[in-house]
Amino acid sequence: MTRRKICIVTGTRAEYGLLFWLMKEIDADSELQLQLLVTGMHLSPEFGLTYKEIEKEFKIDKKIEILLSSDTSIGISKSMGLAQISFAEAYEELKPDIVVVLGDRFEIFSAVSAAMIARIPIAHIHGGETTEGAFDEAIRHSITKMSHLHFVATEEYRKRVIQLGEAPNRVYNFGAPGLDNILNLQLLEKSKFEESISFKLGGKNILVTFHPVTLEKATSKDQFQELLNALDALHDTRLIFTKANADTDGRVINEMIDDYVATNKHKATAFTSLGQLRYLSALQFVDAIVGNSSSGLTEAPSFKIATINIGDRQKGRIKSASVIDCQPVKVDILKSFEYLYSLKFQTILKNVENPYGKGGASKKIFSILKKCSLYQVLKKPFYDIPYIELI
C-alpha cells in the first residue's frame, strides 16, 4: 500500500510548537509518511539552533538554509528567493502528496510558492487572521489564495477565508492547534521551572515578548525603548524576556534585551528560545505577557492571565477580555499595568473564555489530512459569496 506523504514545513521555534501534536499524529500513523522540512531560524546559531530539539522527536528530511546575516529588507528578500529555489529542489526529491504550513512568515510564503508551481496540494493553518501592523498580513492572505485546504482558528476567520473566494467545504474551524500543548504537556511546577531557567521568581512576574512592527519604518528601537522605560518604573517585578524573531530589525531588539539584562541581572533574564514546555510553564506563574506576540492572544487566555498588547502588530486579531491594548509609549504602558493589577480587571480575568477554543484541533486536522480526497483538488473555482450575505 502506498502511504500518503504529508510534508510539514517549519521555520521557527514557535511555529514548531504549534505543529508538534499534528506531527506526532501523522508520524504514528502506519498509513501516512511524515516528511519534515526544517528551515529559517531553526538552523541559525543566533537563534539557538533549535533544529536539534526537533531531531530528538522526529526525523528531519531536509534542512533548508536560507537566512543571511542581514535582517534588512534586502536581506529578507534575498532569503525568500534562496528559500524558493531550495524548496523547489526539496519537493522534486521528496514528491510529497500534501504540503502543510502554518502562519504567515516570509519563508513559509516561499515554501508555498514553490509547492504551488510544483502542483502539490497545500494545507494552510491559521489563515483568515489580520495583523495590520506587519507585512505578515499580506503574506498570510497570499498563502490562503495559493492553498487548497484551510484550517482556521475561529468562525470569524473562517468567514474571512471564504470571503477571499475559498470554497466553504474546504475551510475548517477547529480552533488553535497550539492549545493542544496545554492539554498534552506536563507543565513544570514552580521550583522546577525556576531551576530550568536559573532564575528566581518574585511577587510579581512579567513575560516580555516583543517583535518588530514590520510595516512601520524604524520604529522597533524607539518602541522597545519605551517598553523598557516602563518596565524600569515597576516595583518588585521580575522580568523574563524572550527574544525577537528574524524579522526586519529583530536584531535591534535583541541587542537592547541583552544590554538591559546585563545591567539588571537582579530582576531580569533573557532567552533566545524557552521552548514550548518552559514557555507554557511560565504562563502559570506570570501576571501577564507584555509585548506584541500572538501567544498573548491565543495561549494566555487559557491560563486566565493578562496580556498587555503594545502597538499595532496584532491589530485586527480577535482578542479575549484578558487583553489590554495600549500604545507603544511609556505613559500608556504604565496605565495598562495599573489597570492590570486593579480589582476590576482581576475580577474580569477569573471569567475569561479563550476565543480560540479549548484544544483538540491537531487530531481533527490530522483526520482531514488523512482522509480527504486529493482528486482534482488543485483546480479551485472562485467562490462568490451570495449577494444576500453581503448586505
N, C-alpha and C positions, 0 to 999 in steps of 0.2 A: 504493500500500500504506500502510495506517495504521500508524504507528510506535507501539510501546508506550511510554508516558510513565512514566518512573521518577523520582519526586521524592525527593530526598535532603535531609534537614534537618540543619543543623549549627549549634551554638551556642557551641562553644569551640575554642580552638586545638588542644588535644589530640585531641578527637574528630575534627576535620577531618583531622588527620594519619593517624588510623586508617582513615578512609574514603577517603583520597586515591586509592589504586590501584583501588579499586572504581569510583570516579567516572571515572577515566581509561578503564577498560574500557567503561563504559556510553557515555561521550562519543564513543569511537572507533567504536562500532558503528552501521552505517547503518540497522539495523532498530529501533534504540532512540532515544528522545529523553531526554536528561538534563535534569531540572528541578531547580534548586537554590534552596532557601530558606535564607537566612542570618539568624541572629538572635543574641540574647544578647550575650555578651562580644565577639563579632566586631565589633559596632557601637559599642563603648564606647571613648572616648579613654583612659579609666582603664586599660583592659586592652589597649591597643596598636593599636586599630582594625585588627584582623587580617583584616577583610574585604578590605583592599587587597592582601594576599598572595594571597587566593583569586582575585581578579579577574585576576591575572597568568596563571592557569591555566584558569579556567572563566568562563562567562557566569552571572552571578547573576540569577535570575528575579525574586526578591523579597527585599528587606531588610525584616525584621520587627522593628521597635523595641519592646522590652519592658522593658528594665532601667530601674528607677527609681534615684534617688540614695541609696536606703537598702538596707542588707543585713540589716535586721532581719527577724523572721519575718513581720511585717505587710507589709513592703516586698516580700519574696519572694512572698507570697500574691497581692498586687496585680499583680505582674509575671506570675504564672501566669494570672490572669484576663485581663489585657490580651493575653497571648500567645494564649489560646484564641480570643478574638474575631478577632485578626488572622490566625491560621492558617485559621480557617473561611472568611474572605474570600478568602485566597490560593487555597485549594483550589477554591472556587467559580469563580474566574477561570481557573486553570490546568488543572483537571479531570484530575489525574494518574490513571494506572491502578494504580500501586502507590506507597505512601509508605514510604521506608526510613529507619530511625532506628537509632542506636547508643546503648546505655548506659542511663542512669538519672537524668539531671538533670531539674530541675523544668520547664525549658522544653520538653524532649522529652515529658514527660508531657502538657503542654498540646497539643503538636502531634499526639500520638497520639489524645488525647480528641476533638479536632476532626475528625480523619480517620475515627475510628470512627463518629461521628454522621453524617458525610457519606457513609458506606458505601463507603469506599475501603479496599481491602486493605492491610494493614500488615505489613512485614517488619522484624523486630527482631534486631539483632546484639548479642551478649554478654548474653543472658538467662541465667537459672538460677544466677547468681552470688550470693554473700551478702557483705554488708558490714554487720556487726551494729552498728557504731558510727555509722552515718549513715542519715538518712531516705531516702537513695538506695535502700536495701534494699526498702522498701515500694513506692517508685516503680517500681523495676525489675520486681518481680513483678506489679504492676498493669499495666505495659506489656505484659508477657507475656500476660496474660489478654485484652487488647484486640487482640493481634496475631494474624496468620494464618500467617505463615511465621517460623521461628526458626532463627537461625544462632548456635550456641553454640561455646565455645572448648575444652571438654574433655568427655569422656564422662560424668563425674560431673554436669556442668551439664546435659547432655542429659537425663539421668535425672531431674533435678530439675524441668525444664520439663515433662516427661511426667507427673511426679508432681502438677504443678499442673493436670493434666487436658487437656494438649495432645496431639493425635494424633501417635504416633511418626513417621508418614510425612511430617509437616510440620516435624520437628525435625532439623536437620543439624549435625553436629560437624565443622567444617572447620578448627578451631584459631583463633588470634587473627589477624585481618587486619592488625593493627599490625606484625606481624613481617615483612610484605612490604616495609616501608620499609628494613629491614636488608638484604634481598636486592637491592632495586632502586636504592637511593640510593648515589651515590658519596660516601662519607663523607670528611670533611676530614682531612688529615694534621695532625699536632700543631701545626706552625708556622702553618698556615693557620687552624686552629681558634683558636689564641691571638690571631691577628690579627683574626679575626672578632668576638671578644668584648673586644678591647683589654685583655687580662689575661694575665699570665704564670703558667703552672702551676708547681707546686713538686714536691718529692719525694713528698709525699702530697697527694692532692686528693679533695675530697668534693663531691658534688652534693646540695643540700638542697632538697627539695620537701615542704612541709607544708601540709595543708588543714584547715579546721575539722572537728571531730568533731560533726556536726550533731545527734546525739541526746543530747549531753551539754551541759547548760546552763552557759554562762560558763566553759568550760574552755580555750578557744583561747589566751587570753593567758597563762595560767599554764603550760599545757603547752609552748607555744612558748618561753617564757622558760626553762624547764628545759632545753630543747634548746640554746638559745643559751648557757646557763651551761656545758653540757657541751662545746660546741664551743670555748668560750673556754679550756678546760683542755687542749685538744690542742696539741701542739708541732709546729712546722714543717708546718702543714697549710693549704692554700689551699681557700677555700670559694666555691662558685658557687651562689647562691640563685635559684630560680625562684619567682615569686610565686603566691599562692593564687587560687583561682577565686572567682567571685561567689556564694559560699555565705554563709549566715548567719555573721557575724563575720569574714569573709575580710579586710575592710579592717584589722581589728586586727592581723592577722599581717603584712600588707603594710607597715603603718606601722612595725612593730617591725623588719622587714627593712631598711627604709630607714635607720632610726636606727642599727642595728648596722653596716651597711656604711659609713655616714658617719664612724663613729669607728674603723673597721678597714679602711681602704682598702688598706693594705699586704698584706692577706691575704684580702679578701672582695670579691665583686662580685655584682650582682643584676640580674635581667631579668624584665620583665613576661611576655615570651614569647621563648624561644630559637628556637622553630620546630623542626620535625622534624629538619632537617638538622643544625643545631648541637646539638640535644639528644642525638640518637643519636651524633653525633661525639664529644660529651663522654663518653659511656659507654665509649669506647675508652681514655680517659686517666684516669678517676677510679677510686679504690679502692672506692667504694660510693655508692649512692643512700641518703640518710638522710631519713627523714620518714614519710609515710603515703600516698604516691601509688601508684596501681595500676601505674604504669610500673615500679616496683621489683619487682613480681611478674611482669609479663608480658614486658617487653623486657630488663631487666637480666640475667636468667639466660642469655640468648643470648650475652652478652659475657663470661660467666664472671666477673662481678664480684659483690660482696656487696650486700645490701640490709639496712639496719637499719630495721626496720619498727616504728614507735613507736605504741603505744596500740591502740585498738580499731577505728579507721576501716575497716581491711581485714580485720577478724576474720571468719573463715569462708571466706575465699577459699583456693583451692588454691595452695600455695607450694612452690617447689623448695628443695633443700638449701642454696641460696645465701642464703636469707632468715633473718635473725636477728630474732626477735621480742623486744621489750622494753617495759617500762612507761614512761610519759612523766615520768620523774624522772631527775635528773642522774646519780645514782649508777648506776642501771641502764643508762642510755645509755652511760656511760663503760665499764662492764663489757662492753657489746656491742662497743665499739671495741677493747678489749683482746683479745676473742675474735676479732674480725675480722682482726687482724694476727698472730694466733697461727699457728704452723706447722701445727697440726692443721687449722684452718679453711682456710688457704690450700691445703692438700692436697685438701680436700673440693671447693674451687672448680674445680680442674682437671678434675673428672669430672662437673660439674653438667650435668643434662639439663633443657631447658625443658619444663615440663608443658603449655605452650600451643602446642606444635608447632614446626615448622621453616619456616613460611611457606607461601605459596601459597593462602591462604584467599580472597583477593579474587577470583581467577579462578573459583573454584568457586562462590562466592556469586553472581557475575555470571551464570554459566551457568544457575543455578536461576531467577534473576530474569527471565532472557530467555525460558526455555523452559517454565516452569511454567504449568499451566492455571489460569486465574482463574475458571473456571466454578463457580459456587456456593461459592467459597472463603470467602465471608462467613459461611456457615452452619457453625458449629462445634459438633459434638456434644462433650460432655464425655467424655474418655477415662478410663475407670475401670481402674486397674491391677489385673490379675488377682490374686485372693486369694493364690495361691501365691507371688507376688513380694513380698507384704507380710510374709511370715513371716520 
